[in-house]
Amino acid sequence: MLKLDNVHAFYGKSHVLHGVTMEVRPGEIVSLLGRNGSGRSTTVKTIMGQVDAQGSISFGDKALLGRKAYEIAHDGVGYVPENRDIFPKLTVHQNLMLGQKRGASRPRWSFDDMYTMFPRLKERQHTEAGVLSGGEQQMLTLCRTLMGDPDLIMIDEPTEGLAPKIVELVAEYLKELKRRGIAVLLVEQKLAIALEISERCYVMGHGRIVFEGAPGELRANSYIRKEWLEV
């Protein structure tokens, strides 16, 4: 579905990704793990066409490198950035409306789906998004991206700064995506949630993939956890 082959990425003269090769298969949840500065966020931004890069990135039968972010989104790749990027002066409902994919004949997601998954958003649907709590804004960003009907959704640090109850809610949300056949590339620092919901994990260090395997393999590999994950 999504394949990266020997991808190098650059911020100006700074060489950030060094030959990243990885893939996400249809309908699976894959976690991209690593410490801050390891290259995880740069990887998803590169996939989304926001960083200069070399190598090969494909989604289905389409090459992504060199394309605009809106073109990549239109082809079925959703992206939830770490900073959420809500429209603060628009209401919750208006934010969701902006996420709708135009011309989708049979979209998988509706407003009712969003409000059923996150009743708090229904309660605040006429409230300006800028006054929502951090957890509510995270819910809104996730839902707005889903309204674009993606086949793959990339989510950067969805549990950062959230209360434990909201973290559990986000985990259930991600499982629901899988149940509906949507693939997920999850950038996450919380090892517990990543190992709980993922089929496969990649670990990054210094802009390279240093581990690939099932959650059980990562649990058993104390060297990788100590060297590249634990603080």
GROMACS elastic network, one bead per residue, 0.5 to 0.9 nm:
[ bonds ]
;  ai    aj funct       b0    kb
    1    23     6  0.73463   500
    1    24     6  0.60629   500
    1    25     6  0.51063   500
    1    26     6  0.57395   500
    1    58     6  0.76931   500
    1    59     6  0.53980   500
    1    61     6  0.83544   500
    1   152     6  0.85774   500
    1   183     6  0.88418   500
    2    22     6  0.82971   500
    2    23     6  0.53725   500
    2    24     6  0.51301   500
    2    25     6  0.66717   500
    2    26     6  0.83422   500
    2    57     6  0.73823   500
    2    58     6  0.57408   500
    2    60     6  0.64653   500
    2   152     6  0.83112   500
    3    21     6  0.75122   500
    3    22     6  0.59716   500
    3    24     6  0.66715   500
    3    25     6  0.85593   500
    3    56     6  0.78565   500
    3    57     6  0.56504   500
    3    58     6  0.52973   500
    3    59     6  0.65410   500
    3    60     6  0.83404   500
    4     7     6  0.63426   500
    4    20     6  0.67412   500
    4    22     6  0.51960   500
    4    23     6  0.61275   500
    4    47     6  0.83775   500
    4    55     6  0.78440   500
    4    56     6  0.57608   500
    4    58     6  0.66808   500
    5    19     6  0.73275   500
    5    20     6  0.63944   500
    5    22     6  0.67755   500
    5    23     6  0.86300   500
    5    55     6  0.61979   500
    5    56     6  0.50986   500
    5    57     6  0.64483   500
    5    58     6  0.87637   500
    6    18     6  0.75543   500
    6    21     6  0.52074   500
    6    22     6  0.87734   500
    6    54     6  0.80085   500
    6    55     6  0.53281   500
    6    56     6  0.66947   500
    6    57     6  0.88732   500
    7    17     6  0.68308   500
    7    18     6  0.66936   500
    7    21     6  0.65905   500
    7    43     6  0.89008   500
    7    46     6  0.89510   500
    7    53     6  0.67803   500
    7    54     6  0.56382   500
    7    56     6  0.61624   500
    7    57     6  0.74959   500
    8    15     6  0.73936   500
    8    16     6  0.72172   500
    8    19     6  0.52363   500
    8    20     6  0.67457   500
    8    52     6  0.85687   500
    8    53     6  0.54621   500
    8    54     6  0.51607   500
    8    55     6  0.63110   500
    8   207     6  0.87618   500
    9    14     6  0.85288   500
    9    15     6  0.61499   500
    9    16     6  0.55233   500
    9    18     6  0.71877   500
    9    19     6  0.86166   500
    9    42     6  0.78422   500
    9    43     6  0.80917   500
    9    46     6  0.70687   500
    9    51     6  0.66409   500
    9    52     6  0.57302   500
    9    54     6  0.64101   500
    9    55     6  0.87906   500
    9   207     6  0.89716   500
   10    13     6  0.64585   500
   10    14     6  0.54245   500
   10    16     6  0.54540   500
   10    17     6  0.70843   500
   10    51     6  0.67529   500
   10    52     6  0.55256   500
   10    53     6  0.61266   500
   10    54     6  0.87428   500
   11    14     6  0.50852   500
   11    15     6  0.66999   500
   11    16     6  0.70750   500
   11    51     6  0.69620   500
   11    52     6  0.69362   500
   12    15     6  0.79824   500
   12    52     6  0.81404   500
   15    18     6  0.73398   500
   15   207     6  0.86971   500
   16    38     6  0.87458   500
   16    39     6  0.67174   500
   16    42     6  0.76763   500
   16   206     6  0.77684   500
   16   207     6  0.56761   500
   17    20     6  0.64991   500
   17    38     6  0.89424   500
   17    39     6  0.64664   500
   17    42     6  0.76315   500
   17    43     6  0.74302   500
   17    53     6  0.85640   500
   17   206     6  0.77509   500
   17   208     6  0.63905   500
   18   206     6  0.81587   500
   18   207     6  0.54617   500
   18   208     6  0.55642   500
   18   209     6  0.87561   500
   19    55     6  0.78804   500
   19   207     6  0.81051   500
   19   208     6  0.66348   500
   19   209     6  0.83679   500
   20    43     6  0.83380   500
   20    55     6  0.88709   500
   20   207     6  0.74976   500
   20   208     6  0.57406   500
   20   209     6  0.61526   500
   21   208     6  0.85881   500
   21   209     6  0.73325   500
   22   202     6  0.80141   500
   22   209     6  0.81258   500
   22   212     6  0.86027   500
   23    30     6  0.86868   500
   24    27     6  0.85031   500
   24    28     6  0.69716   500
   24    29     6  0.77482   500
   24    30     6  0.65210   500
   24   152     6  0.86724   500
   24   183     6  0.72538   500
   24   184     6  0.77592   500
   24   185     6  0.70727   500
   24   200     6  0.89677   500
   25    28     6  0.59070   500
   25    29     6  0.84539   500
   25    30     6  0.86272   500
   25   183     6  0.70667   500
   26    29     6  0.89480   500
   26   151     6  0.81404   500
   26   152     6  0.80170   500
   26   181     6  0.74673   500
   26   182     6  0.72128   500
   26   183     6  0.55576   500
   26   184     6  0.89095   500
   27   151     6  0.82934   500
   27   152     6  0.81240   500
   27   177     6  0.84564   500
   27   178     6  0.57728   500
   27   179     6  0.81231   500
   27   180     6  0.81302   500
   27   184     6  0.74501   500
   28   178     6  0.64773   500
   28   181     6  0.79964   500
   28   182     6  0.73968   500
   28   184     6  0.63140   500
   28   185     6  0.84526   500
   28   198     6  0.75908   500
   28   199     6  0.65267   500
   28   200     6  0.82875   500
   29   174     6  0.82368   500
   29   175     6  0.84519   500
   29   178     6  0.70399   500
   29   182     6  0.85859   500
   29   183     6  0.58063   500
   29   185     6  0.60919   500
   29   186     6  0.72148   500
   29   197     6  0.70391   500
   29   199     6  0.57664   500
   29   200     6  0.70814   500
   29   201     6  0.87931   500
   30   183     6  0.80800   500
   30   184     6  0.61257   500
   30   185     6  0.50017   500
   30   186     6  0.60700   500
   30   187     6  0.87216   500
   30   194     6  0.83447   500
   30   197     6  0.86177   500
   30   198     6  0.53599   500
   30   199     6  0.60758   500
   30   200     6  0.50680   500
   30   201     6  0.56110   500
   30   202     6  0.75869   500
   31   184     6  0.81118   500
   31   185     6  0.58287   500
   31   187     6  0.58940   500
   31   188     6  0.68854   500
   31   194     6  0.59894   500
   31   195     6  0.81032   500
   31   197     6  0.87540   500
   31   198     6  0.61498   500
   31   199     6  0.82185   500
   31   200     6  0.65756   500
   31   202     6  0.61949   500
   31   203     6  0.82703   500
   32    40     6  0.65530   500
   32   185     6  0.70393   500
   32   186     6  0.59198   500
   32   188     6  0.65467   500
   32   189     6  0.87198   500
   32   194     6  0.85849   500
   32   201     6  0.60496   500
   32   203     6  0.58723   500
   32   204     6  0.71764   500
   33    38     6  0.87204   500
   33    40     6  0.70906   500
   33   186     6  0.83546   500
   33   187     6  0.61630   500
   33   188     6  0.57506   500
   33   189     6  0.61420   500
   33   190     6  0.85523   500
   33   191     6  0.77975   500
   33   194     6  0.82411   500
   33   201     6  0.72063   500
   33   202     6  0.60653   500
   33   204     6  0.61269   500
   33   205     6  0.89568   500
   33   228     6  0.88881   500
   33   229     6  0.75202   500
   34    37     6  0.81784   500
   34    38     6  0.58785   500
   34    39     6  0.80351   500
   34    40     6  0.69980   500
   34   187     6  0.85907   500
   34   188     6  0.78351   500
   34   189     6  0.66282   500
   34   202     6  0.85038   500
   34   203     6  0.54763   500
   34   204     6  0.50740   500
   34   205     6  0.63417   500
   34   228     6  0.62470   500
   34   229     6  0.54446   500
   34   230     6  0.88648   500
   35    38     6  0.55846   500
   35    39     6  0.86295   500
   35    40     6  0.85153   500
   35   189     6  0.70106   500
   35   204     6  0.78637   500
   35   205     6  0.74344   500
   35   228     6  0.68128   500
   35   229     6  0.57833   500
   35   230     6  0.79965   500
   35   231     6  0.81533   500
   36    39     6  0.77732   500
   36    40     6  0.80717   500
   36    41     6  0.89867   500
   36   189     6  0.83526   500
   37    40     6  0.75543   500
   37    41     6  0.84072   500
   37    42     6  0.89963   500
   37   205     6  0.82200   500
   37   206     6  0.74164   500
   37   207     6  0.82970   500
   38    41     6  0.84009   500
   38    42     6  0.87635   500
   38   204     6  0.57602   500
   38   207     6  0.55110   500
   38   208     6  0.78740   500
   38   228     6  0.89159   500
   39    42     6  0.51385   500
   39    43     6  0.61104   500
   39   204     6  0.67426   500
   39   205     6  0.71585   500
   39   206     6  0.66850   500
   39   208     6  0.76280   500
   40    43     6  0.51634   500
   40    44     6  0.68077   500
   40    45     6  0.88413   500
   40   156     6  0.84503   500
   40   187     6  0.65527   500
   40   188     6  0.87444   500
   40   203     6  0.88413   500
   40   204     6  0.67963   500
   40   205     6  0.88087   500
   40   207     6  0.78154   500
   41    44     6  0.54065   500
   41    45     6  0.61906   500
   41    46     6  0.84963   500
   41    81     6  0.85705   500
   41    82     6  0.83439   500
   41   156     6  0.67232   500
   41   157     6  0.88788   500
   41   187     6  0.72375   500
   42    45     6  0.50267   500
   42    46     6  0.59181   500
   42    47     6  0.85748   500
   42    50     6  0.87609   500
   42    51     6  0.74173   500
   42   207     6  0.87233   500
   43    46     6  0.50922   500
   43    47     6  0.63291   500
   43    48     6  0.87087   500
   43    51     6  0.87398   500
   43   207     6  0.86243   500
   44    48     6  0.62076   500
   44    49     6  0.87657   500
   44    50     6  0.87856   500
   44    79     6  0.80657   500
   44    81     6  0.89430   500
   44   154     6  0.69317   500
   44   155     6  0.85073   500
   44   156     6  0.79185   500
   44   185     6  0.85486   500
   44   187     6  0.83904   500
   45    49     6  0.63499   500
   45    50     6  0.52050   500
   45    51     6  0.61499   500
   45    79     6  0.86797   500
   45    81     6  0.86488   500
   46    49     6  0.51585   500
   46    50     6  0.54971   500
   46    52     6  0.70943   500
   46    53     6  0.68254   500
   46    65     6  0.82047   500
   47    50     6  0.75976   500
   47    51     6  0.82211   500
   47    57     6  0.69316   500
   47    58     6  0.88119   500
   47    64     6  0.71318   500
   47    65     6  0.75473   500
   47    69     6  0.88519   500
   47    72     6  0.86204   500
   48    51     6  0.80381   500
   48    64     6  0.79675   500
   48    65     6  0.86928   500
   48    67     6  0.85646   500
   48    68     6  0.78879   500
   48    69     6  0.54112   500
   48    70     6  0.86247   500
   48    72     6  0.65328   500
   48    73     6  0.78261   500
   48    77     6  0.78872   500
   48    78     6  0.86483   500
   48    79     6  0.75119   500
   49    52     6  0.76197   500
   49    53     6  0.86070   500
   49    64     6  0.73165   500
   49    65     6  0.65816   500
   49    66     6  0.67879   500
   49    67     6  0.61418   500
   49    68     6  0.57992   500
   49    69     6  0.51658   500
   49    70     6  0.89098   500
   49    72     6  0.75982   500
   50    68     6  0.79606   500
   50    69     6  0.68211   500
   52    65     6  0.86534   500
   52    66     6  0.82950   500
   53    56     6  0.89042   500
   53    65     6  0.72768   500
   53    66     6  0.83560   500
   54    57     6  0.89697   500
   54    65     6  0.76719   500
   55    65     6  0.80551   500
   56    63     6  0.73557   500
   56    64     6  0.79178   500
   56    65     6  0.68356   500
   57    62     6  0.85731   500
   57    63     6  0.58953   500
   57    64     6  0.55012   500
   57    65     6  0.59852   500
   58    61     6  0.66576   500
   58    62     6  0.54430   500
   58    64     6  0.54816   500
   58    65     6  0.78657   500
   59    62     6  0.53117   500
   59    63     6  0.64637   500
   59    64     6  0.68825   500
   59    72     6  0.88990   500
   59    75     6  0.84308   500
   59    76     6  0.87269   500
   59    77     6  0.83190   500
   60    63     6  0.82240   500
   62    75     6  0.86816   500
   63    66     6  0.84221   500
   63    67     6  0.82989   500
   64    67     6  0.56455   500
   64    68     6  0.84872   500
   64    71     6  0.89492   500
   64    72     6  0.68278   500
   65    68     6  0.86792   500
   67    70     6  0.84881   500
   67    71     6  0.65818   500
   67    72     6  0.68656   500
   68    71     6  0.52723   500
   68    72     6  0.64411   500
   68    73     6  0.87856   500
   69    72     6  0.51167   500
   69    73     6  0.61851   500
   69    74     6  0.86051   500
   70    74     6  0.60797   500
   70    75     6  0.86666   500
   71    74     6  0.50344   500
   71    75     6  0.63675   500
   72    75     6  0.51624   500
   72    76     6  0.68393   500
   72    77     6  0.60142   500
   72    78     6  0.84058   500
   73    76     6  0.53628   500
   73    78     6  0.57461   500
   73    79     6  0.78739   500
   73   148     6  0.80052   500
   73   150     6  0.75441   500
   74    77     6  0.71551   500
   74    78     6  0.86975   500
   74   101     6  0.78136   500
   74   148     6  0.80382   500
   74   150     6  0.82118   500
   75   150     6  0.78970   500
   75   151     6  0.86008   500
   76   148     6  0.79531   500
   76   149     6  0.69670   500
   76   151     6  0.51219   500
   76   152     6  0.64054   500
   76   153     6  0.83438   500
   77   148     6  0.89522   500
   77   149     6  0.87788   500
   77   150     6  0.53213   500
   77   151     6  0.62812   500
   77   152     6  0.50412   500
   77   153     6  0.58431   500
   77   154     6  0.75597   500
   78   145     6  0.59067   500
   78   146     6  0.72661   500
   78   148     6  0.73182   500
   78   149     6  0.80232   500
   78   150     6  0.53469   500
   78   151     6  0.76805   500
   78   152     6  0.60368   500
   78   154     6  0.60177   500
   78   155     6  0.83436   500
   79   142     6  0.86997   500
   79   145     6  0.67104   500
   79   152     6  0.85732   500
   79   153     6  0.56832   500
   79   155     6  0.60231   500
   79   156     6  0.80024   500
   80    83     6  0.84858   500
   80    84     6  0.65765   500
   80    85     6  0.84912   500
   80   138     6  0.89235   500
   80   141     6  0.65356   500
   80   142     6  0.62780   500
   80   144     6  0.89406   500
   80   145     6  0.66479   500
   80   153     6  0.75090   500
   80   154     6  0.61245   500
   80   156     6  0.60933   500
   80   157     6  0.88287   500
   80   158     6  0.80766   500
   81    84     6  0.53259   500
   81    85     6  0.71468   500
   81   141     6  0.84659   500
   81   154     6  0.82356   500
   81   155     6  0.64585   500
   81   156     6  0.53199   500
   81   157     6  0.79152   500
   81   158     6  0.84727   500
   82    85     6  0.83112   500
   82   155     6  0.76343   500
   82   157     6  0.56356   500
   82   158     6  0.68873   500
   82   160     6  0.81974   500
   83    86     6  0.86581   500
   83   156     6  0.86809   500
   84   137     6  0.70672   500
   84   138     6  0.63902   500
   84   140     6  0.86007   500
   84   141     6  0.58139   500
   84   142     6  0.84963   500
   84   158     6  0.89324   500
   85    88     6  0.86132   500
   85   137     6  0.89712   500
   85   141     6  0.73848   500
   86    89     6  0.89730   500
   86    90     6  0.86117   500
   86    95     6  0.71579   500
   86   129     6  0.69490   500
   86   130     6  0.76693   500
   86   137     6  0.71712   500
   86   138     6  0.89107   500
   86   140     6  0.77243   500
   86   141     6  0.64272   500
   86   144     6  0.88841   500
   87    90     6  0.56276   500
   87    91     6  0.81288   500
   87    92     6  0.88462   500
   87    94     6  0.88499   500
   87    95     6  0.64970   500
   87   128     6  0.85388   500
   87   129     6  0.65882   500
   87   130     6  0.71832   500
   88    91     6  0.76283   500
   88    92     6  0.89789   500
   88    95     6  0.88016   500
   88   128     6  0.61982   500
   88   131     6  0.74661   500
   88   132     6  0.88764   500
   89   128     6  0.55106   500
   89   129     6  0.64341   500
   89   130     6  0.61629   500
   89   131     6  0.89315   500
   90    93     6  0.80456   500
   90    94     6  0.58196   500
   90    95     6  0.62611   500
   90   126     6  0.88230   500
   90   127     6  0.79955   500
   90   128     6  0.52351   500
   90   129     6  0.60655   500
   90   130     6  0.78732   500
   91    94     6  0.50887   500
   91    95     6  0.62104   500
   91    96     6  0.86972   500
   91   124     6  0.83085   500
   91   125     6  0.63923   500
   91   126     6  0.52698   500
   91   129     6  0.53243   500
   91   130     6  0.83850   500
   92    95     6  0.51997   500
   92    96     6  0.64397   500
   92    97     6  0.87797   500
   92   121     6  0.70132   500
   92   122     6  0.84464   500
   92   124     6  0.67613   500
   92   126     6  0.60824   500
   92   127     6  0.60533   500
   92   128     6  0.62318   500
   92   129     6  0.54150   500
   92   137     6  0.89999   500
   92   140     6  0.70492   500
   93    96     6  0.50874   500
   93    97     6  0.61909   500
   93    98     6  0.87687   500
   93   111     6  0.82929   500
   93   121     6  0.85135   500
   93   122     6  0.84882   500
   93   124     6  0.85799   500
   93   125     6  0.50329   500
   93   126     6  0.64185   500
   93   127     6  0.83353   500
   94    98     6  0.63200   500
   94    99     6  0.88222   500
   94   125     6  0.82802   500
   94   126     6  0.83155   500
   94   128     6  0.89915   500
   95    98     6  0.52578   500
   95    99     6  0.66850   500
   95   129     6  0.77848   500
   95   140     6  0.77844   500
   95   141     6  0.84629   500
   95   144     6  0.65752   500
   96    99     6  0.51613   500
   96   100     6  0.67865   500
   96   111     6  0.76450   500
   96   114     6  0.89049   500
   96   140     6  0.75236   500
   96   141     6  0.84830   500
   96   143     6  0.69767   500
   96   145     6  0.82226   500
   96   146     6  0.89736   500
   96   147     6  0.67369   500
   97   100     6  0.54210   500
   97   111     6  0.86081   500
   97   144     6  0.77157   500
   97   147     6  0.78246   500
   98   101     6  0.84115   500
   98   144     6  0.74753   500
   98   147     6  0.84781   500
   98   148     6  0.88613   500
   99   143     6  0.83394   500
   99   145     6  0.59503   500
   99   146     6  0.75175   500
   99   147     6  0.51777   500
   99   148     6  0.53578   500
   99   149     6  0.89556   500
  100   104     6  0.87270   500
  100   110     6  0.89919   500
  100   144     6  0.75090   500
  100   145     6  0.82588   500
  100   146     6  0.81895   500
  100   149     6  0.76404   500
  101   104     6  0.60129   500
  101   107     6  0.81650   500
  101   147     6  0.65732   500
  101   149     6  0.65147   500
  102   105     6  0.89015   500
  102   148     6  0.81549   500
  104   107     6  0.56440   500
  104   148     6  0.87845   500
  104   149     6  0.80095   500
  106   109     6  0.88555   500
  107   110     6  0.73550   500
  107   147     6  0.80898   500
  107   148     6  0.83533   500
  107   149     6  0.60247   500
  108   146     6  0.86920   500
  108   147     6  0.83274   500
  108   149     6  0.62656   500
  108   180     6  0.80792   500
  109   112     6  0.81196   500
  109   113     6  0.59990   500
  109   114     6  0.74899   500
  109   146     6  0.68561   500
  109   147     6  0.59913   500
  109   148     6  0.84521   500
  109   149     6  0.66961   500
  110   113     6  0.50961   500
  110   114     6  0.65777   500
  110   115     6  0.88240   500
  110   147     6  0.69537   500
  111   114     6  0.51630   500
  111   115     6  0.62619   500
  111   116     6  0.85209   500
  111   143     6  0.89514   500
  111   147     6  0.80235   500
  112   115     6  0.51045   500
  112   116     6  0.58995   500
  112   117     6  0.85134   500
  112   122     6  0.87340   500
  113   116     6  0.51052   500
  113   117     6  0.61756   500
  113   118     6  0.85183   500
  114   117     6  0.52966   500
  114   118     6  0.60745   500
  114   119     6  0.80487   500
  114   121     6  0.78600   500
  114   122     6  0.81396   500
  114   140     6  0.87633   500
  114   143     6  0.60993   500
  114   144     6  0.87483   500
  114   146     6  0.86889   500
  114   147     6  0.85988   500
  115   118     6  0.50308   500
  115   119     6  0.50585   500
  115   120     6  0.75193   500
  115   121     6  0.59676   500
  115   123     6  0.84972   500
  115   125     6  0.87660   500
  116   119     6  0.55982   500
  116   121     6  0.89460   500
  116   122     6  0.79234   500
  117   120     6  0.89574   500
  117   121     6  0.89270   500
  117   169     6  0.89593   500
  117   173     6  0.73791   500
  118   121     6  0.56379   500
  118   122     6  0.71251   500
  118   136     6  0.89218   500
  118   139     6  0.72214   500
  118   140     6  0.88280   500
  118   143     6  0.89079   500
  118   169     6  0.85939   500
  119   122     6  0.50690   500
  119   123     6  0.64106   500
  119   124     6  0.87840   500
  120   123     6  0.50807   500
  120   124     6  0.63718   500
  120   125     6  0.84899   500
  120   136     6  0.75136   500
  121   124     6  0.50307   500
  121   125     6  0.56019   500
  121   136     6  0.71386   500
  121   139     6  0.77471   500
  121   140     6  0.72234   500
  122   125     6  0.50063   500
  122   126     6  0.84506   500
  123   126     6  0.80844   500
  123   127     6  0.87150   500
  124   127     6  0.51304   500
  124   128     6  0.83138   500
  124   129     6  0.87241   500
  124   132     6  0.84670   500
  125   128     6  0.82264   500
  125   129     6  0.87596   500
  126   129     6  0.88342   500
  127   130     6  0.85208   500
  127   131     6  0.76326   500
  127   132     6  0.79953   500
  128   131     6  0.60636   500
  128   132     6  0.74667   500
  129   132     6  0.54425   500
  129   133     6  0.88739   500
  129   136     6  0.86205   500
  129   137     6  0.69752   500
  129   140     6  0.82783   500
  130   133     6  0.84140   500
  130   137     6  0.81090   500
  131   137     6  0.88862   500
  132   135     6  0.79204   500
  132   136     6  0.56604   500
  132   137     6  0.59106   500
  133   136     6  0.51428   500
  133   137     6  0.61656   500
  133   138     6  0.86102   500
  134   137     6  0.51275   500
  134   138     6  0.62203   500
  134   139     6  0.87343   500
  134   161     6  0.77149   500
  134   162     6  0.71149   500
  135   138     6  0.50659   500
  135   139     6  0.63216   500
  135   140     6  0.86823   500
  135   159     6  0.84482   500
  135   161     6  0.81378   500
  135   162     6  0.58049   500
  135   163     6  0.76794   500
  135   166     6  0.65941   500
  135   167     6  0.87512   500
  136   139     6  0.50408   500
  136   140     6  0.61821   500
  136   141     6  0.86699   500
  136   166     6  0.89325   500
  137   141     6  0.61269   500
  137   142     6  0.85863   500
  138   141     6  0.51796   500
  138   142     6  0.62326   500
  138   143     6  0.85916   500
  138   158     6  0.68551   500
  138   159     6  0.83143   500
  138   162     6  0.88388   500
  138   170     6  0.89451   500
  139   142     6  0.52529   500
  139   143     6  0.61733   500
  139   144     6  0.85733   500
  139   158     6  0.89186   500
  139   170     6  0.78093   500
  140   143     6  0.50971   500
  140   144     6  0.59363   500
  140   145     6  0.85442   500
  141   144     6  0.50977   500
  141   145     6  0.62321   500
  141   146     6  0.86591   500
  142   145     6  0.53587   500
  142   146     6  0.64024   500
  142   147     6  0.89362   500
  142   155     6  0.80906   500
  142   158     6  0.84859   500
  143   146     6  0.50001   500
  143   147     6  0.63192   500
  144   147     6  0.52123   500
  144   148     6  0.71698   500
  145   148     6  0.55712   500
  145   149     6  0.76498   500
  145   150     6  0.77531   500
  145   153     6  0.79469   500
  146   149     6  0.53568   500
  146   150     6  0.63922   500
  146   153     6  0.79576   500
  147   150     6  0.80129   500
  149   152     6  0.89950   500
  150   153     6  0.63120   500
  150   182     6  0.73361   500
  150   183     6  0.88664   500
  151   181     6  0.76770   500
  151   182     6  0.51314   500
  151   183     6  0.63145   500
  151   184     6  0.87346   500
  152   182     6  0.56260   500
  152   184     6  0.56996   500
  152   185     6  0.75329   500
  153   177     6  0.89896   500
  153   182     6  0.72447   500
  153   183     6  0.63458   500
  153   184     6  0.50221   500
  153   185     6  0.63336   500
  153   186     6  0.83175   500
  154   183     6  0.85725   500
  154   184     6  0.58405   500
  154   186     6  0.59493   500
  154   187     6  0.76380   500
  155   158     6  0.62824   500
  155   184     6  0.74711   500
  155   185     6  0.63518   500
  155   186     6  0.50768   500
  155   187     6  0.60301   500
  155   188     6  0.83926   500
  156   159     6  0.88905   500
  156   185     6  0.85192   500
  156   186     6  0.63295   500
  156   188     6  0.67027   500
  157   160     6  0.55208   500
  157   186     6  0.74802   500
  157   187     6  0.54428   500
  157   189     6  0.70247   500
  157   190     6  0.87479   500
  158   161     6  0.87857   500
  158   162     6  0.84162   500
  158   167     6  0.82402   500
  158   170     6  0.74629   500
  158   186     6  0.82586   500
  158   187     6  0.79415   500
  158   188     6  0.72901   500
  159   162     6  0.54394   500
  159   163     6  0.82869   500
  159   164     6  0.87725   500
  159   166     6  0.78374   500
  159   167     6  0.55383   500
  159   170     6  0.72637   500
  159   171     6  0.88398   500
  159   188     6  0.77121   500
  159   189     6  0.86874   500
  159   190     6  0.79632   500
  160   167     6  0.87078   500
  160   188     6  0.83582   500
  160   189     6  0.82650   500
  160   190     6  0.86397   500
  162   165     6  0.81371   500
  162   166     6  0.60885   500
  162   167     6  0.61771   500
  163   166     6  0.53635   500
  163   167     6  0.62819   500
  163   168     6  0.88730   500
  164   168     6  0.63358   500
  164   169     6  0.87198   500
  165   168     6  0.51949   500
  165   169     6  0.64016   500
  165   170     6  0.88416   500
  166   170     6  0.61987   500
  166   171     6  0.86216   500
  167   170     6  0.51096   500
  167   171     6  0.62820   500
  167   172     6  0.87790   500
  167   193     6  0.84986   500
  168   171     6  0.50783   500
  168   172     6  0.63766   500
  168   173     6  0.86571   500
  168   193     6  0.85580   500
  169   172     6  0.51874   500
  169   173     6  0.62040   500
  169   174     6  0.87824   500
  170   174     6  0.62796   500
  170   175     6  0.87396   500
  171   174     6  0.51942   500
  171   175     6  0.64275   500
  171   176     6  0.87550   500
  171   193     6  0.70013   500
  171   194     6  0.89438   500
  171   196     6  0.87773   500
  171   197     6  0.73583   500
  172   175     6  0.50802   500
  172   176     6  0.62528   500
  172   177     6  0.87997   500
  172   197     6  0.89722   500
  173   176     6  0.50465   500
  173   177     6  0.64722   500
  173   178     6  0.89766   500
  174   177     6  0.50890   500
  174   178     6  0.66290   500
  174   179     6  0.88415   500
  174   184     6  0.77164   500
  174   197     6  0.78958   500
  175   178     6  0.51561   500
  175   179     6  0.63408   500
  175   180     6  0.88087   500
  175   197     6  0.69627   500
  176   180     6  0.63399   500
  176   181     6  0.87950   500
  176   182     6  0.88235   500
  177   180     6  0.51550   500
  177   181     6  0.64711   500
  177   182     6  0.53015   500
  177   183     6  0.73809   500
  177   184     6  0.77316   500
  178   181     6  0.50304   500
  178   182     6  0.52341   500
  178   183     6  0.63333   500
  178   184     6  0.75438   500
  179   182     6  0.75091   500
  184   198     6  0.89847   500
  186   194     6  0.77832   500
  186   198     6  0.86160   500
  187   194     6  0.87168   500
  188   191     6  0.73386   500
  188   193     6  0.83211   500
  188   194     6  0.67947   500
  189   192     6  0.89187   500
  189   193     6  0.89079   500
  189   194     6  0.81092   500
  189   229     6  0.81773   500
  190   193     6  0.59319   500
  190   194     6  0.65591   500
  190   195     6  0.88866   500
  191   194     6  0.51876   500
  191   195     6  0.60574   500
  191   196     6  0.84858   500
  191   229     6  0.83986   500
  192   195     6  0.53641   500
  192   196     6  0.61387   500
  192   197     6  0.89204   500
  193   196     6  0.50462   500
  193   197     6  0.63746   500
  193   198     6  0.83662   500
  194   197     6  0.56952   500
  194   198     6  0.57542   500
  194   201     6  0.79464   500
  194   215     6  0.81198   500
  195   198     6  0.56419   500
  195   199     6  0.81122   500
  195   200     6  0.84441   500
  195   201     6  0.78437   500
  195   214     6  0.84965   500
  195   215     6  0.51089   500
  195   216     6  0.78608   500
  195   218     6  0.83391   500
  195   219     6  0.81349   500
  196   199     6  0.87643   500
  196   215     6  0.77746   500
  197   215     6  0.89277   500
  198   201     6  0.68297   500
  198   214     6  0.79648   500
  198   215     6  0.69030   500
  199   213     6  0.86278   500
  199   214     6  0.60412   500
  199   215     6  0.67855   500
  200   212     6  0.72677   500
  200   213     6  0.55279   500
  200   215     6  0.61105   500
  201   211     6  0.77981   500
  201   212     6  0.57195   500
  201   213     6  0.55330   500
  201   214     6  0.59615   500
  201   215     6  0.62950   500
  201   218     6  0.77437   500
  202   209     6  0.66360   500
  202   210     6  0.75505   500
  202   211     6  0.55202   500
  202   213     6  0.67930   500
  202   214     6  0.88701   500
  203   208     6  0.84035   500
  203   209     6  0.57919   500
  203   210     6  0.56591   500
  203   211     6  0.50065   500
  203   212     6  0.66044   500
  203   224     6  0.82834   500
  203   225     6  0.89865   500
  203   228     6  0.74611   500
  203   229     6  0.80295   500
  204   207     6  0.63381   500
  204   208     6  0.54157   500
  204   210     6  0.55704   500
  204   211     6  0.72157   500
  204   228     6  0.74605   500
  204   229     6  0.89146   500
  205   208     6  0.54042   500
  205   209     6  0.64815   500
  205   210     6  0.62995   500
  205   228     6  0.62868   500
  205   229     6  0.88580   500
  206   209     6  0.85202   500
  209   212     6  0.74725   500
  210   224     6  0.80530   500
  210   228     6  0.83000   500
  211   218     6  0.82873   500
  211   224     6  0.73975   500
  212   217     6  0.88625   500
  212   218     6  0.83468   500
  213   216     6  0.80633   500
  213   217     6  0.59973   500
  213   218     6  0.67063   500
  214   217     6  0.52799   500
  214   218     6  0.65638   500
  214   219     6  0.88479   500
  215   218     6  0.51319   500
  215   219     6  0.62064   500
  215   220     6  0.86886   500
  216   219     6  0.50721   500
  216   220     6  0.62792   500
  216   221     6  0.86961   500
  217   220     6  0.51448   500
  217   221     6  0.61846   500
  218   221     6  0.50383   500
  218   222     6  0.76774   500
  218   224     6  0.74515   500
  218   225     6  0.73204   500
  219   222     6  0.70537   500
  219   225     6  0.78901   500
  220   223     6  0.89231   500
  221   224     6  0.57117   500
  221   225     6  0.65624   500
  221   226     6  0.88150   500
  222   225     6  0.51640   500
  222   226     6  0.59964   500
  222   227     6  0.83724   500
  223   226     6  0.52414   500
  223   227     6  0.58540   500
  223   228     6  0.82563   500
  224   227     6  0.51726   500
  224   228     6  0.56585   500
  224   229     6  0.71628   500
  224   230     6  0.89587   500
  225   228     6  0.55922   500
  225   230     6  0.58237   500
  226   229     6  0.59147   500
  226   230     6  0.50975   500
  226   231     6  0.78442   500
  227   230     6  0.70277   500
  227   231     6  0.89928   500
  228   231     6  0.85640   500
